[in-house]
Amino acid sequence: MSCFGAVMRYYKLIAVAFVLLLEACASQAGVWIKTGATQLQVDQDSYACLRQAQQPYGYSGGGYGWRGGGESFGVGTNKELYSACMKARDYSWQPTAPVTK
C-alpha cells in the first residue's frame, strides 16, 4: 500500500467518525406513542417500520491497483422513512426531557 493510500484511508475514517458524531448529537431522545397500543403492538410496528426503512449504501474510493482506494458497503436506516412509517401508523413522537445532574 502506498503512503497516499494510507493517508486517504485515515481521512475516510475521520470523516465517517465525524458524521456519526454529528448524527448522534442531532438525534433527539424520545419515544413513539400511540393511544391504546400495547407494548407488543408498539414493538411490532417499530420493527416493521425499521425493516421498511433499511437502505443499502456503497462507496468506492477509486484509485490504482487491484485494491483501488477502498470500498465501503452496508445497510443503513433512513430515519425520515422510519419516522414517516410510524406516523402513518398513527404514532406521535414524544421527546424525553434531558437528564440534568
Secondary structure, DSSP 8 states (H G I E B T S, - for coil): --HHHHHHHHHHHHHHHHHHHHHHHHS--EEEE-TT--HHHHHHHHHHHHHHTEEEEEEE---STTTTT-EEEEEEE-HHHHHHHHHHTT-EEEE------
